[in-house]
Amino acid sequence: MSLDQLKAFLGRMQSDDALRRAVMAAATADDVAQIAGGLGYEFSGDELLRLSGQKVGRVTVTKQDIPGEYS
């Protein structure tokens, strides 16, 4: 797991309002991972989902339940 990369990304998100808005607008965890990848952070959407419900710094990772979404 790229936990260090993921934590570093979440840390950056705390201080970057534009990044936080982009992440909040993302539809899936994979979309968030792609945003992070564009900034040089490497982790997967699955790795992000494994942190669901946990707090990293001042960010609480929360899985969004989207109606009509299938696993």
WOKA-V990886 format. One record per pair of residues at least 12 apart in sequence whose C-alpha atoms are under 8 Angstrom apart, sorted by the first residue. I is the first residue (numbers start at 1). GAP is how many residues later the second one is. Records with the same first field share a line. If there is no record, write none. Layout:
# WOKA-V990886
I->GAP  GAP
This chain:
# WOKA-V990886
1->42  46
2->40  41  45
3->40  44
5->36  37  38
6->35  36  37  42
7->49
8->33
9->27  32
10->46  47  49
11->45  46  48
14->44  45
22->13
23->12
28->17
29->15  16  17  19  20
30->14  15  16
31->14
32->13
33->12  15
48->13
49->12  14
